[in-house]
Amino acid sequence: MKPQRILVVGAGHVGLYAALRLSRKLSSREAEVIIVDPQPHMTYQPFLPEAAAGNISPRHAVVPLRRELKRCKIVAGEVTKVAHTAKTATVQPYVGPALEIEYDHIIVAPGSVSRTLPIPGLRENGVGFKTIGEAIYLRNHVLERLDVAASTTDPAVRSRALTFVFIGGGYAGIEALAEMEDMVRDAINRYYPELTPKDTRWVLIEAAKRILPEVGPEMGAYTVTQLTKRGIDVRLDTRLESCVDGVVKASDGDEFPSDTIVWTAGVKPSPMIEATDFPRSQRGAITCLPTLQVVDGDRIVEGAWSAGDCASVPDITGTPDVNGQLPFCSPSAQHAVRQAKRAADNIRNVIRGREVRPYRHKHVGSVASLGLHKGVAHVYGVKLRGWPAWMMHRTYHMSRIPSTNRKVRVIADWTLALFLRREVVPLGSLHTPREAFDEAAASTPPRS
């Protein structure tokens, strides 16, 4: 019998774990697994704040696909079209003509992208915090602002350089803000005698009336209190109205310049799914059954599966609303990893002629880091804060990052940090690697 071809679109939490499980649970005689992604690695996003703050090496927050998926075929490219009626996907590699890949089953899991708003100046002056490149850029940019502030005699330039604005009070925003403030405070105290931590200004703008809703109102209020004690200006029920030329204008009427504007105000399904013929929900996510099968109304789309941030998956452990509708699983890594395994097992069951099973996972709670030795947690009804919550945060994510190789490397980074000072060297030239060579070449006189 010809092996079934399984195409996995996206190498995030869902894609990597699903491909890994399929390659382990199915023999080469049963299935061929192909995974497509523009990046040659999976980014473990919960470690982005620590990578940005220098607690771990950025390379250790990503998992190389070819190292982990040795039994899968890796295609480095972007899926530009999926025609499920013909069961074909069009892939554009880095170089060369597009490829047409036929398949028997497809897992659509390109994940999500930053959910931005048409705010004047945001595109030109803001930076997101979803990729390892953005984390590296933010680290180098913030450290360069310290050098600018320490070198200038202009109070306005110094104030602008030392004003850091974060938009969004979810996990990404709070953890990034807390880790970066920790790093800057440590750097100033150790290496910048021209500056003091009081010279810096940290502003968090959140449109809702609370932050970190996943850990509950009590832990969210505790987080606000702790951030405020550190001198961070937390503005709830406030919106960013404009940031043209780096001048931040908030809905509360305040206005001030800043060189650093970080946008972490939510995510939306990847626009890649718009190039498919799969049904989508009002929020733009692919509609699924609890079994992770794509569904169009009452009709199951045979051979199509989805999970993670780009899928609307009913949470069968939730409480139905007044219309009898179940809530949907939240776009979190906790669900994505488990959905990936269930989708892989269900595909295996279909190939072997067995029944598929629904995805069932009751949300156990959440943990968040607030910087070194600080955190909040609400797990199985137990509320923790401070050092215990921070330890739980690290322990949980250490157990979840794929591969023993990455676990060992991250533990080594944390262990070295106990004895060595944090690295605070900005490497801004990484973002413009040809600039020095271009200037040198431009200054070379032409041959006579």
C-alpha positions in Angstrom: 0.0 0.0 0.0 1.3 3.5 -0.9 2.2 5.5 2.2 -0.2 8.4 3.0 1.4 11.8 2.6 0.8 14.2 5.5 1.6 17.9 4.9 2.2 20.0 8.0 1.9 23.8 7.3 3.8 25.8 10.0 6.6 24.8 12.4 5.3 26.4 15.6 4.1 24.6 18.7 1.5 22.7 16.7 3.5 21.9 13.6 6.7 20.7 15.4 4.9 18.5 18.0 2.5 17.1 15.4 5.2 16.3 12.9 7.4 14.8 15.6 4.6 12.6 17.0 3.5 11.4 13.5 7.1 10.5 12.5 7.4 8.4 15.7 4.0 6.8 15.7 3.7 5.9 12.0 6.2 3.8 10.0 7.6 4.9 6.7 5.3 2.3 5.0 2.3 4.0 6.5 3.0 7.7 6.0 5.4 10.3 4.7 5.5 13.5 6.8 6.4 16.8 5.1 6.6 20.1 7.1 6.8 23.5 5.5 7.8 26.7 7.1 9.8 29.9 6.0 12.0 29.5 9.1 14.4 26.6 9.7 13.4 26.5 13.4 10.6 26.6 15.9 10.6 29.5 18.3 9.7 28.7 21.9 7.9 32.0 22.5 7.7 31.9 26.3 11.5 32.2 26.4 11.5 35.4 24.2 11.5 37.8 27.3 14.5 35.9 28.9 16.3 35.9 25.5 15.7 39.6 25.2 16.9 40.3 28.7 20.1 38.2 28.3 19.1 35.4 30.8 19.5 32.8 28.0 21.1 32.8 24.6 18.7 33.6 21.8 19.8 30.5 19.9 18.7 28.4 22.9 15.1 29.7 22.6 14.7 28.1 19.1 14.6 24.5 18.1 16.3 23.5 14.8 13.8 21.6 12.6 16.4 19.4 10.9 17.8 18.3 14.2 14.5 17.3 15.7 12.6 16.0 12.7 15.1 13.7 11.2 12.4 11.3 9.8 10.4 14.2 8.2 11.0 16.0 5.0 11.7 19.7 5.6 10.7 22.3 3.0 12.0 25.8 3.7 9.4 28.0 2.0 6.1 29.7 2.3 2.7 28.1 1.5 1.0 30.6 -0.9 -2.1 28.5 -1.7 -4.0 25.4 -0.5 -6.6 23.9 -2.8 -8.0 21.2 -0.6 -10.6 20.2 -3.2 -7.6 19.0 -5.3 -5.5 18.2 -2.2 -2.6 20.3 -3.4 -0.5 23.0 -1.8 1.6 25.6 -3.6 4.9 26.3 -1.8 7.3 29.1 -2.7 10.9 28.2 -1.7 13.5 30.8 -0.8 14.9 30.6 -4.4 13.5 29.1 -7.6 10.1 28.2 -8.9 7.1 27.3 -6.8 6.4 23.7 -5.9 3.1 21.8 -6.1 2.8 19.3 -3.2 0.0 16.8 -3.2 -1.1 15.3 0.1 -3.7 13.0 1.7 -3.9 14.8 5.0 -3.0 18.4 5.9 -2.5 20.0 9.2 -2.9 23.8 8.8 -1.0 25.4 11.7 0.8 28.6 10.6 0.1 30.2 14.0 -0.6 33.9 14.5 0.8 37.3 13.9 0.6 40.5 15.8 -2.9 42.1 15.8 -2.2 45.7 15.0 -4.5 48.7 14.7 -4.4 51.6 12.2 -2.7 53.9 14.7 -0.8 56.8 13.1 2.9 56.2 13.4 2.7 52.7 14.7 4.0 51.0 11.6 7.0 53.4 11.3 8.0 53.5 15.0 6.7 50.4 16.7 8.2 46.9 17.1 6.5 43.6 17.8 7.5 40.9 20.2 6.6 37.5 18.5 9.9 36.4 16.9 13.4 35.8 18.0 14.5 38.5 15.6 12.3 41.1 17.3 13.6 39.9 20.8 17.2 40.4 19.7 16.4 43.7 18.1 14.7 45.0 21.2 17.6 44.0 23.4 20.2 45.7 21.2 18.0 48.8 20.8 17.3 49.3 24.5 21.0 48.9 25.4 22.0 51.4 22.7 19.5 53.9 24.2 21.5 53.6 27.4 24.7 54.5 25.6 22.9 57.4 23.9 21.6 58.7 27.2 25.0 58.3 28.9 26.8 60.2 26.2 24.5 63.2 25.5 24.4 66.5 27.3 20.9 67.3 26.0 18.2 66.6 28.6 15.5 66.2 25.9 17.6 63.6 24.1 18.3 61.7 27.3 14.7 61.7 28.4 13.5 60.4 25.0 16.2 57.7 24.9 15.3 56.5 28.4 11.5 56.4 27.9 10.3 52.9 27.1 6.6 52.3 26.2 4.9 48.9 26.0 1.4 48.5 24.5 -0.6 45.5 25.8 -1.0 44.0 29.3 -1.1 40.3 28.3 1.7 37.7 28.9 4.0 39.0 26.1 3.7 42.6 27.2 4.1 42.1 31.0 6.9 39.6 30.8 8.8 41.6 28.2 8.4 44.9 30.1 9.4 43.3 33.5 12.4 41.5 32.1 13.7 44.5 30.1 13.2 46.8 33.2 15.2 44.3 35.2 18.0 44.3 32.6 18.2 48.1 32.4 18.2 48.6 36.1 21.0 46.0 36.5 23.0 47.5 33.6 22.7 51.1 34.9 23.7 50.1 38.5 26.8 48.2 37.3 28.1 50.0 34.2 26.6 53.5 33.7 27.7 55.9 36.4 26.3 58.7 34.4 22.8 57.4 34.9 20.5 56.2 37.7 17.4 53.9 37.4 15.3 56.9 38.3 16.3 58.5 35.0 14.4 55.9 33.1 10.7 56.0 32.4 8.7 52.8 31.8 5.1 53.1 30.6 2.5 50.3 30.1 -0.6 51.1 28.2 -3.5 48.7 28.4 -6.9 49.3 26.9 -8.7 47.0 29.3 -9.2 47.7 33.0 -6.9 44.9 34.1 -3.8 43.0 33.1 -2.9 39.3 32.9 -6.6 38.1 33.0 -5.3 34.5 32.7 -4.0 34.5 36.3 -7.2 36.0 37.7 -8.1 39.4 39.1 -6.2 39.0 42.4 -2.9 38.1 40.8 -3.5 40.7 38.1 -3.9 43.4 40.8 -0.8 42.1 42.6 1.1 42.4 39.4 0.0 46.1 39.0 1.1 46.8 42.5 4.5 45.2 42.1 5.2 47.0 38.8 4.1 50.3 40.3 6.5 49.8 43.2 9.3 49.4 40.6 8.4 52.9 39.2 6.6 51.6 36.2 3.7 53.8 35.0 0.8 51.3 34.5 -2.1 52.9 32.6 -5.3 50.8 32.5 -8.4 51.6 30.4 -6.1 53.7 28.2 -5.4 53.5 24.4 -2.5 54.5 22.2 -3.9 57.2 19.9 -0.8 58.1 17.9 3.0 57.7 17.9 4.0 59.8 14.8 7.7 60.6 14.9 7.9 58.7 18.2 5.7 61.1 20.1 3.3 58.9 22.1 -0.2 60.3 22.5 -2.5 58.4 24.9 -6.2 58.5 25.2 -5.9 60.0 28.7 -4.5 63.2 27.1 -0.8 62.6 28.0 1.8 63.2 25.3 5.6 62.4 25.4 8.4 61.4 23.1 10.0 57.9 23.2 12.5 56.0 21.1 11.1 52.6 22.2 7.5 51.6 21.4 6.8 47.9 21.8 3.5 46.5 20.5 2.2 43.4 22.3 -1.6 44.0 22.1 -2.8 40.6 21.1 -2.6 38.3 18.1 -4.7 37.3 15.1 -4.6 34.2 12.9 -1.9 34.1 10.3 -3.0 35.8 7.0 -1.7 32.6 5.3 -5.0 30.9 5.9 -6.7 33.4 3.6 -4.9 31.6 0.8 -6.8 28.4 1.5 -10.3 27.2 0.7 -11.1 26.2 4.3 -14.0 27.7 6.2 -13.2 30.4 8.7 -14.9 31.9 11.8 -15.8 35.5 12.4 -12.3 36.1 13.9 -10.7 34.6 10.8 -9.7 31.2 12.3 -10.3 27.9 10.7 -13.4 26.2 12.1 -12.8 22.8 13.7 -14.5 20.1 15.6 -13.2 19.0 19.0 -11.5 16.2 17.1 -9.4 18.9 15.3 -11.0 18.0 12.0 -11.9 21.0 9.8 -15.6 21.4 9.6 -17.8 23.4 7.1 -21.1 23.9 8.8 -22.2 20.3 9.6 -19.8 18.7 7.0 -16.4 17.3 8.0 -13.7 18.3 5.5 -12.0 15.0 5.1 -8.3 15.0 5.4 -8.1 18.5 6.8 -7.0 19.3 10.3 -6.0 22.4 12.2 -5.0 23.5 15.7 -3.4 26.3 17.7 -3.7 30.0 17.3 -5.2 29.8 13.7 -8.0 27.4 14.7 -11.4 27.8 16.4 -11.6 24.6 18.5 -14.6 24.2 20.8 -13.5 23.6 24.4 -15.6 20.7 25.6 -14.6 21.2 29.2 -16.1 24.7 29.1 -19.5 25.9 30.1 -22.0 26.5 27.2 -23.5 30.0 26.8 -27.2 30.8 26.8 -27.4 29.6 23.2 -25.7 26.3 24.0 -22.5 27.2 22.3 -19.2 26.0 23.8 -16.4 28.5 24.3 -13.3 28.1 22.2 -9.9 27.1 23.4 -7.6 30.1 24.1 -4.7 30.7 21.7 -2.0 29.5 24.2 1.0 27.2 24.1 -0.7 25.1 26.7 -3.5 24.2 24.3 -1.4 24.1 21.2 1.0 21.5 22.4 -1.7 19.1 23.5 -3.9 19.8 20.4 -0.9 18.8 18.2 -0.6 15.5 19.9 -4.3 14.8 19.6 -4.4 15.8 15.9 -1.4 13.5 15.2 -3.0 10.6 17.1 -6.3 11.1 15.2 -4.6 11.1 11.8 -2.9 7.9 12.8 -6.3 6.5 13.9 -7.8 7.4 10.5 -4.9 5.8 8.6 -5.3 2.6 10.6 -9.1 2.6 10.4 -9.8 3.5 14.0 -12.1 6.1 15.6 -11.0 9.6 16.2 -11.2 11.1 19.7 -12.0 14.7 20.7 -9.5 17.0 22.3 -10.1 17.5 26.0 -8.0 19.6 28.3 -9.1 21.6 31.2 -7.0 24.7 31.6 -4.8 24.1 34.6 -3.8 27.7 35.1 -1.1 30.1 34.2 2.3 31.4 35.3 4.1 34.6 34.4 7.6 36.0 35.1 8.0 39.5 36.4 11.7 39.6 36.1 14.5 37.8 37.9 13.2 36.0 41.0 9.8 37.5 40.6 6.5 36.1 39.2 2.8 35.3 39.6 1.0 32.0 39.2 -2.5 30.6 39.4 -2.4 26.8 38.9 -5.0 24.3 40.0 -6.6 27.0 42.1 -3.4 27.7 44.0 -2.1 31.3 43.9 1.6 31.9 44.2 3.7 35.1 44.0 7.3 36.2 44.1 10.1 33.6 44.1 7.9 30.4 44.2 5.9 31.6 41.2 9.1 32.5 39.3 10.5 29.0 40.0 7.3 27.4 38.9 7.4 29.5 35.7 10.9 28.3 34.9 10.2 24.7 35.8 7.1 24.5 33.7 8.6 26.0 30.6 11.8 23.9 31.0 9.5 20.8 30.9 7.8 22.1 27.7 10.6 23.3 25.5 11.2 20.5 22.9 14.4 18.4 22.9 16.9 17.4 25.6 19.5 19.5 23.7 17.6 22.7 24.3 16.8 21.8 27.9 20.5 21.3 28.7 21.6 24.5 27.0 18.9 26.6 28.8 19.8 25.1 32.2 23.5 25.8 31.4 22.6 29.5 30.7 20.7 29.8 34.0 23.5 28.1 35.9 26.2 30.4 34.5 24.0 33.4 35.4 24.3 32.4 39.1 28.0 33.0 39.0 28.6 35.5 36.1 27.2 39.0 35.5 24.6 39.5 32.9 25.9 40.4 29.4 24.8 44.0 28.5 26.7 44.5 25.3 24.6 46.0 22.4 25.2 44.5 19.0 23.2 46.8 16.9 25.4 46.3 13.8 23.8 42.9 13.5 20.7 44.6 12.0 22.7 46.4 9.4 25.6 44.0 8.6 26.5 45.5 5.2 26.6 49.1 6.3 30.3 49.3 7.2 31.4 47.4 4.1 29.1 49.6 1.9 30.7 52.8 3.4 34.2 51.4 2.8 33.4 50.5 -0.7 31.8 53.9 -1.4 34.9 55.7 -0.3 37.2 53.7 -2.6 38.2 55.7 -5.6 37.5 54.2 -9.0 40.4 52.8 -11.0 41.9 55.2 -13.5 
